[in-house]
Amino acid sequence: MTVEAPATPNTPPGLLRSTGKCSPAVLGVEPTTCTPPEGSVWDSDDTGSPSTEELLKGKVSWTGDQSARQSGSSASSTADDDSERQTKTLTPLIPCTAGGKKPMASCFEHCPQLQAFIRCGPHHRAEISPLEQDDIDQLQDIWRRYRDDLTWPRFEKKPIFSTEDFDAFHGIAQKVVDAMVEEYQVPMVLDQATISNTNHVGHPPHADNVQFDSVWWRGKRIRSEDEIVAAREGAFVLWRAEKTSYRSYSCSVALSDPEGYEGGEVQFFSKWGSKDPIARYKCEPGHGVAFCGCPRNIHAVTGVKEGFRLVLLVWTRPPEARVPDSQAHVCYFRPGTGRGVWLTTADIQRCQARKHREDEKWWMPKDTDDGSCQCEKCTTERKKMPWQDPESSTSTGTSSPRTSSASGTDAACEEETISRTLKESNQVHCPLPQAATLCGPHDRVQLPSVLTKNDVWALHSIWEQNQDDLSHPWYKKKPTFQRKEFDDFYRIAQKVVDAMSAKLKQPLVLDQAAVNCTNHHGHPPHADNVQFDSVWWNERQIRSADEVRAAQGGAQVHWKLAKTAYRNYSATVALTDPWQYGGGELEFFNSWGAKHPTEKMRLNTGDGVAFCGCQRNIHAVTGVKWGFRLVLLVWTRPPHSTVPEDQKHVCYFRQGSGLSIWLTSADIEHYPARRRRQKTWVPIVNDTEEDDEEKESSAA
């Protein structure tokens, strides 16, 4: 491995060659500088200026608070500070410990929220040497045959491993897991593995299983632009749960010679916001470093400037931790991953089930509540009703329709009959009223050739000029349209609204429009104007873990109003042809929790589809795997419906929206008014002078 020695006044940092496996170099204590250096890996985060929303929420400047702390040396100031601290200290909340969760230390003196939970411990980094040269050769061969870059995928869907390749990949990854178990002396199982060819982007500092949330001091949240400085000087950093919070440990094992590339160092930081790493690793082939996924092991990978770097990444979880269904098929991918090969949880599940000739979920653990956790969430969940599996032979006083003493084909037929009967009946299981909607009729309506080629070209032009991605915005505020851009955008959106009004035979008003370039995330199933709340049976709420199965079995789903409940219909109009992209299908589901869509659409340029925003039109968009998908989205409301003030400026954005432009309700309201104000500046001829001239001419 190659390590970097700490810099001294007389010795510049250099690269040293070590023998054998990895050994990190300790780089000294944290710097005391208050400003982040130029070129720091943390500078890639665009913090920007504090927004009005942040100021309204009571965020404070770290510099001002720091000055107050430094100048408050008098007895009266100290007493005031102590009084303020006691006032802002809240009653400690009870953290959740169900399913093996380990809550991180919270500090209610500074932050009123609980820290995220973790599943790791001990927390030290470990150097391991789990792989031989034969293992490395096999992984390199698998990588050459299955490699793909998810920023521009060459496969329509993830390739399925042959039995031989799966056994080889899984067996080698398991060797790494066994070495980690031996080192940490805690049980763990393989969750996922990836063979990654790191590119020039690298990976920014992060913790694998928790996500940075905010920085706090004395009950106040620090403004975004001061977070790094405040964290370096001792402010409290709040972490929230990540989608991978069910995991425990990670490991990076080198598969290529460190002399064959420049950059590609694995760096570890002592805390969030640290300017310099405390350790760097550049390992020999077959050797690696293992570490836990909590904030004690914040790490980064520098981009590969030259050469070829290949690594095996392995993630583990405790045996009792359940993998969420939404994460089983996910391929770990960041911009710096490069071309990779992924052994997902679903791959392991599929191949293990094939070998045992059992259902694919036979081996999946489930989080069971043993009653030991006393947090508010777990105690509330215990009061809810569990949804029995159809295999269960025990019956309770209030049984669900999936509890049956029948077996085999009879049980399946009985379940299907009961589910169909429940959906067709008017039986009410939820005592809460359903959300009221403004739509009807509820049928989907086709809008063929609703836009011309000139309309499509105009929207493309406006999108190219004003596009932005709100996940990493490069504008401090929403761009202002030019006069012609607004006129074209509004005219085209209104054209779609007129077509919807004619098809649905009712008056509609344009509320908002957007042009989205759908990315690889897509949009999960949802209804536009109502929001899922809970699932009920016989006036009892179903436990959260059983909600999907209960809804599929016929239990009643309760919907609550969304912030956009004042709307009624939506429309999607294609601005690109289906052959220009892979994926990006508009899917419709007949009910919440349904496994498969009832209808899929890939529209031609200029064609559209309109649908209502209630639960009768639950829809989703699959992620775009390759190519370019651009769509016009239009939302309408009834003429009598009023737009709430807090919704007029909101830009519709989801993770899968990608680069977009927005025509908000505020735009529609303010642009014409702005134009009327501008007309008042047109010079006006003085009528009195004209009358005097006419009188003089007549007198002459």
PEPE-V801144 format. One record per backbone hydrogen bond with DSSP energy under -0.5 kcal/mol. CO is the residue of the C=O (numbers start at 1). NH is the residue of the N-H. E is the energy in kcal/mol with one decimal. If there is no record, write none. Layout:
co=CO nh=NH e=E
co=CO nh=NH e=E
//
This chain:
co=1 nh=18 e=-1.9
co=3 nh=5 e=-0.5
co=3 nh=16 e=-2.0
co=10 nh=12 e=-0.5
co=11 nh=8 e=-2.1
co=14 nh=5 e=-1.1
co=14 nh=16 e=-0.5
co=16 nh=3 e=-1.5
co=24 nh=26 e=-0.5
co=37 nh=40 e=-1.5
co=40 nh=43 e=-1.6
co=41 nh=44 e=-0.7
co=42 nh=45 e=-1.4
co=44 nh=46 e=-0.5
co=45 nh=47 e=-1.3
co=51 nh=55 e=-2.0
co=52 nh=56 e=-2.4
co=53 nh=57 e=-1.6
co=54 nh=59 e=-1.8
co=55 nh=58 e=-1.3
co=60 nh=223 e=-2.3
co=61 nh=65 e=-1.9
co=62 nh=66 e=-2.6
co=63 nh=67 e=-2.4
co=64 nh=68 e=-2.0
co=65 nh=69 e=-1.9
co=66 nh=70 e=-2.2
co=67 nh=71 e=-2.4
co=68 nh=72 e=-1.1
co=71 nh=73 e=-2.1
co=74 nh=78 e=-2.3
co=75 nh=79 e=-2.4
co=76 nh=80 e=-2.3
co=77 nh=81 e=-2.6
co=78 nh=82 e=-2.6
co=79 nh=83 e=-2.4
co=80 nh=84 e=-2.7
co=81 nh=85 e=-2.6
co=82 nh=86 e=-2.3
co=83 nh=87 e=-2.0
co=84 nh=88 e=-2.1
co=85 nh=89 e=-1.0
co=88 nh=90 e=-0.6
co=93 nh=95 e=-0.7
co=97 nh=100 e=-0.9
co=98 nh=101 e=-0.9
co=101 nh=103 e=-0.6
co=102 nh=118 e=-2.4
co=107 nh=110 e=-1.0
co=107 nh=111 e=-2.8
co=108 nh=90 e=-0.8
co=110 nh=219 e=-1.4
co=116 nh=104 e=-1.7
co=118 nh=102 e=-3.0
co=122 nh=121 e=-0.8
co=126 nh=128 e=-0.5
co=126 nh=290 e=-3.2
co=128 nh=288 e=-2.6
co=132 nh=136 e=-1.9
co=133 nh=137 e=-2.4
co=134 nh=138 e=-2.1
co=135 nh=139 e=-2.2
co=136 nh=140 e=-2.4
co=137 nh=141 e=-2.0
co=138 nh=142 e=-2.3
co=139 nh=143 e=-2.4
co=140 nh=144 e=-1.9
co=141 nh=145 e=-1.4
co=142 nh=146 e=-2.0
co=143 nh=147 e=-1.8
co=148 nh=150 e=-0.6
co=148 nh=340 e=-3.0
co=149 nh=152 e=-1.7
co=162 nh=166 e=-2.8
co=163 nh=167 e=-2.4
co=164 nh=168 e=-2.1
co=165 nh=169 e=-2.8
co=166 nh=170 e=-3.2
co=167 nh=171 e=-2.2
co=168 nh=172 e=-2.2
co=169 nh=173 e=-2.4
co=170 nh=174 e=-2.1
co=171 nh=175 e=-1.4
co=172 nh=176 e=-1.4
co=173 nh=177 e=-1.9
co=174 nh=178 e=-2.7
co=175 nh=179 e=-1.8
co=176 nh=180 e=-2.0
co=177 nh=181 e=-2.5
co=178 nh=182 e=-2.1
co=179 nh=183 e=-1.6
co=180 nh=184 e=-2.9
co=181 nh=185 e=-2.2
co=189 nh=317 e=-1.9
co=192 nh=315 e=-2.7
co=193 nh=343 e=-3.2
co=194 nh=196 e=-0.6
co=194 nh=313 e=-3.4
co=195 nh=341 e=-1.7
co=196 nh=198 e=-0.8
co=196 nh=311 e=-2.3
co=197 nh=339 e=-0.6
co=199 nh=304 e=-2.3
co=203 nh=301 e=-2.1
co=206 nh=299 e=-2.5
co=209 nh=242 e=-1.1
co=211 nh=240 e=-3.0
co=214 nh=238 e=-3.1
co=215 nh=222 e=-3.1
co=216 nh=236 e=-2.1
co=217 nh=220 e=-1.6
co=220 nh=217 e=-2.6
co=221 nh=60 e=-2.2
co=223 nh=226 e=-1.3
co=223 nh=227 e=-0.5
co=224 nh=227 e=-1.2
co=226 nh=230 e=-2.6
co=227 nh=231 e=-2.6
co=228 nh=232 e=-2.1
co=229 nh=233 e=-1.5
co=230 nh=235 e=-2.7
co=231 nh=234 e=-1.1
co=236 nh=216 e=-3.2
co=236 nh=238 e=-0.5
co=238 nh=213 e=-2.3
co=238 nh=214 e=-1.3
co=239 nh=116 e=-0.9
co=240 nh=211 e=-2.9
co=242 nh=245 e=-1.7
co=244 nh=247 e=-2.0
co=246 nh=318 e=-0.6
co=248 nh=293 e=-1.9
co=249 nh=316 e=-2.6
co=250 nh=291 e=-2.5
co=251 nh=314 e=-2.4
co=252 nh=289 e=-1.9
co=253 nh=312 e=-3.0
co=254 nh=286 e=-3.0
co=257 nh=260 e=-2.1
co=258 nh=261 e=-0.9
co=260 nh=308 e=-1.4
co=262 nh=305 e=-2.0
co=262 nh=306 e=-1.1
co=265 nh=267 e=-0.7
co=265 nh=302 e=-2.0
co=266 nh=281 e=-2.3
co=267 nh=300 e=-2.2
co=268 nh=278 e=-2.8
co=268 nh=279 e=-1.2
co=269 nh=298 e=-0.7
co=271 nh=274 e=-1.7
co=278 nh=27 e=-1.3
co=279 nh=268 e=-2.4
co=280 nh=25 e=-0.5
co=281 nh=266 e=-2.5
co=282 nh=2 e=-1.7
co=284 nh=287 e=-2.0
co=286 nh=131 e=-1.5
co=287 nh=254 e=-2.5
co=288 nh=128 e=-2.0
co=289 nh=252 e=-2.1
co=290 nh=126 e=-2.5
co=291 nh=250 e=-3.1
co=293 nh=209 e=-2.4
co=294 nh=297 e=-2.1
co=295 nh=298 e=-0.7
co=298 nh=269 e=-2.8
co=299 nh=206 e=-2.0
co=300 nh=267 e=-3.1
co=301 nh=203 e=-2.8
co=303 nh=264 e=-0.7
co=303 nh=305 e=-0.8
co=306 nh=262 e=-3.1
co=309 nh=198 e=-0.5
co=310 nh=255 e=-2.9
co=310 nh=256 e=-0.5
co=311 nh=196 e=-2.6
co=311 nh=313 e=-0.6
co=312 nh=253 e=-2.7
co=313 nh=194 e=-2.5
co=314 nh=251 e=-1.8
co=315 nh=191 e=-2.7
co=315 nh=192 e=-1.4
co=316 nh=248 e=-2.6
co=317 nh=189 e=-2.7
co=318 nh=321 e=-1.4
co=322 nh=324 e=-0.5
co=324 nh=327 e=-1.8
co=324 nh=328 e=-0.8
co=325 nh=328 e=-0.6
co=327 nh=330 e=-0.7
co=328 nh=346 e=-2.5
co=330 nh=332 e=-0.6
co=334 nh=337 e=-2.2
co=336 nh=199 e=-1.7
co=337 nh=197 e=-0.6
co=339 nh=197 e=-1.5
co=340 nh=148 e=-1.4
co=341 nh=195 e=-2.4
co=342 nh=344 e=-0.8
co=343 nh=193 e=-1.8
co=344 nh=348 e=-1.9
co=345 nh=349 e=-2.7
co=346 nh=350 e=-2.8
co=347 nh=351 e=-2.5
co=348 nh=352 e=-2.4
co=349 nh=353 e=-2.1
co=350 nh=354 e=-2.2
co=351 nh=355 e=-1.9
co=352 nh=356 e=-1.9
co=353 nh=357 e=-1.2
co=353 nh=358 e=-1.7
co=359 nh=362 e=-2.0
co=361 nh=364 e=-0.5
co=368 nh=99 e=-0.5
co=368 nh=370 e=-0.7
co=375 nh=379 e=-2.4
co=376 nh=380 e=-1.9
co=377 nh=381 e=-2.2
co=378 nh=382 e=-1.9
co=379 nh=383 e=-0.7
co=380 nh=383 e=-0.7
co=381 nh=384 e=-1.2
co=385 nh=543 e=-2.0
co=386 nh=388 e=-0.6
co=389 nh=392 e=-1.3
co=392 nh=404 e=-0.7
co=397 nh=399 e=-0.6
co=400 nh=403 e=-1.9
co=402 nh=404 e=-0.7
co=407 nh=410 e=-0.9
co=407 nh=411 e=-0.7
co=408 nh=412 e=-1.6
co=409 nh=413 e=-2.6
co=410 nh=414 e=-2.6
co=411 nh=415 e=-2.5
co=412 nh=416 e=-2.2
co=413 nh=417 e=-2.4
co=414 nh=418 e=-2.5
co=415 nh=419 e=-2.5
co=416 nh=420 e=-2.3
co=417 nh=421 e=-2.4
co=418 nh=422 e=-2.6
co=419 nh=423 e=-1.9
co=420 nh=424 e=-1.6
co=421 nh=425 e=-1.4
co=427 nh=429 e=-0.6
co=429 nh=431 e=-0.5
co=429 nh=539 e=-1.8
co=441 nh=440 e=-0.7
co=445 nh=610 e=-3.1
co=447 nh=450 e=-1.0
co=447 nh=608 e=-1.6
co=452 nh=456 e=-2.2
co=453 nh=457 e=-2.6
co=454 nh=458 e=-2.2
co=455 nh=459 e=-2.1
co=456 nh=460 e=-2.3
co=457 nh=461 e=-2.2
co=458 nh=462 e=-2.2
co=459 nh=463 e=-2.7
co=460 nh=464 e=-2.5
co=461 nh=465 e=-1.4
co=462 nh=466 e=-1.9
co=463 nh=467 e=-1.6
co=468 nh=470 e=-0.5
co=468 nh=660 e=-2.7
co=469 nh=472 e=-1.2
co=470 nh=473 e=-0.5
co=482 nh=486 e=-2.7
co=483 nh=487 e=-2.3
co=484 nh=488 e=-2.6
co=485 nh=489 e=-2.7
co=486 nh=490 e=-3.0
co=487 nh=491 e=-2.4
co=488 nh=492 e=-2.5
co=489 nh=493 e=-2.3
co=490 nh=494 e=-2.6
co=491 nh=495 e=-1.6
co=492 nh=496 e=-1.6
co=493 nh=497 e=-2.0
co=494 nh=498 e=-2.6
co=495 nh=499 e=-1.7
co=496 nh=500 e=-2.3
co=497 nh=501 e=-2.8
co=498 nh=502 e=-2.1
co=499 nh=503 e=-2.0
co=500 nh=504 e=-2.9
co=501 nh=505 e=-1.2
co=501 nh=506 e=-1.3
co=509 nh=637 e=-1.9
co=512 nh=635 e=-2.7
co=513 nh=663 e=-3.2
co=514 nh=516 e=-0.6
co=514 nh=633 e=-3.4
co=515 nh=661 e=-1.4
co=516 nh=518 e=-0.7
co=516 nh=631 e=-2.2
co=519 nh=522 e=-0.5
co=519 nh=624 e=-2.1
co=523 nh=621 e=-2.1
co=526 nh=619 e=-2.5
co=529 nh=562 e=-1.5
co=531 nh=560 e=-3.1
co=534 nh=558 e=-3.3
co=535 nh=542 e=-3.3
co=536 nh=556 e=-2.0
co=537 nh=540 e=-1.2
co=540 nh=537 e=-2.5
co=541 nh=385 e=-3.4
co=543 nh=546 e=-1.4
co=544 nh=547 e=-1.1
co=546 nh=550 e=-2.5
co=547 nh=551 e=-2.6
co=548 nh=552 e=-2.3
co=549 nh=553 e=-1.4
co=550 nh=555 e=-2.7
co=551 nh=554 e=-1.0
co=556 nh=536 e=-3.2
co=558 nh=533 e=-2.2
co=558 nh=534 e=-1.4
co=559 nh=435 e=-1.0
co=560 nh=531 e=-3.3
co=562 nh=565 e=-1.5
co=564 nh=567 e=-2.1
co=566 nh=638 e=-0.5
co=567 nh=438 e=-0.6
co=568 nh=613 e=-2.0
co=569 nh=636 e=-2.5
co=570 nh=611 e=-2.5
co=571 nh=634 e=-2.3
co=572 nh=609 e=-2.0
co=573 nh=632 e=-3.0
co=574 nh=606 e=-2.9
co=577 nh=580 e=-1.8
co=578 nh=581 e=-1.3
co=580 nh=628 e=-1.9
co=582 nh=625 e=-2.3
co=582 nh=626 e=-0.9
co=585 nh=587 e=-0.7
co=585 nh=622 e=-2.0
co=586 nh=601 e=-1.9
co=587 nh=620 e=-2.3
co=588 nh=598 e=-2.6
co=588 nh=599 e=-1.3
co=589 nh=618 e=-0.7
co=591 nh=594 e=-1.5
co=599 nh=588 e=-2.3
co=601 nh=586 e=-2.5
co=604 nh=607 e=-2.2
co=606 nh=450 e=-1.3
co=606 nh=451 e=-1.5
co=607 nh=574 e=-2.5
co=608 nh=447 e=-3.1
co=609 nh=572 e=-2.3
co=610 nh=445 e=-2.7
co=611 nh=570 e=-2.9
co=613 nh=529 e=-2.9
co=613 nh=530 e=-0.6
co=614 nh=617 e=-1.8
co=615 nh=618 e=-0.7
co=618 nh=589 e=-2.9
co=619 nh=526 e=-2.0
co=620 nh=587 e=-3.0
co=621 nh=523 e=-2.7
co=623 nh=584 e=-1.0
co=623 nh=625 e=-0.6
co=625 nh=153 e=-1.3
co=626 nh=582 e=-2.5
co=629 nh=518 e=-0.9
co=630 nh=575 e=-2.7
co=630 nh=576 e=-0.5
co=631 nh=516 e=-2.1
co=631 nh=633 e=-0.5
co=632 nh=573 e=-2.5
co=633 nh=514 e=-2.3
co=634 nh=571 e=-2.0
co=635 nh=511 e=-2.6
co=635 nh=512 e=-1.5
co=636 nh=568 e=-2.2
co=636 nh=569 e=-0.6
co=637 nh=509 e=-2.4
co=638 nh=641 e=-1.4
co=642 nh=644 e=-0.5
co=644 nh=647 e=-1.7
co=644 nh=648 e=-0.7
co=645 nh=648 e=-0.8
co=647 nh=650 e=-0.5
co=648 nh=666 e=-2.4
co=650 nh=652 e=-0.6
co=654 nh=657 e=-1.9
co=656 nh=519 e=-1.8
co=657 nh=517 e=-0.9
co=659 nh=517 e=-1.4
co=660 nh=468 e=-1.6
co=661 nh=515 e=-2.0
co=662 nh=664 e=-0.6
co=663 nh=513 e=-2.0
co=664 nh=668 e=-2.1
co=665 nh=669 e=-1.6
co=666 nh=670 e=-3.0
co=667 nh=671 e=-2.3
co=669 nh=673 e=-0.7
co=670 nh=674 e=-2.9
co=671 nh=675 e=-2.0
co=672 nh=676 e=-1.9
co=673 nh=677 e=-1.9
co=674 nh=678 e=-1.9
co=675 nh=679 e=-1.2
co=676 nh=680 e=-0.6
co=677 nh=680 e=-1.0
co=678 nh=681 e=-1.5
co=679 nh=682 e=-1.5
co=685 nh=687 e=-0.5
co=686 nh=690 e=-1.5
co=687 nh=691 e=-2.2
co=688 nh=692 e=-2.1
co=689 nh=693 e=-2.1
co=690 nh=694 e=-2.0
co=691 nh=695 e=-2.2
co=692 nh=696 e=-2.3
co=693 nh=697 e=-2.2
co=694 nh=698 e=-2.0
co=695 nh=699 e=-2.2
co=696 nh=700 e=-2.0
//
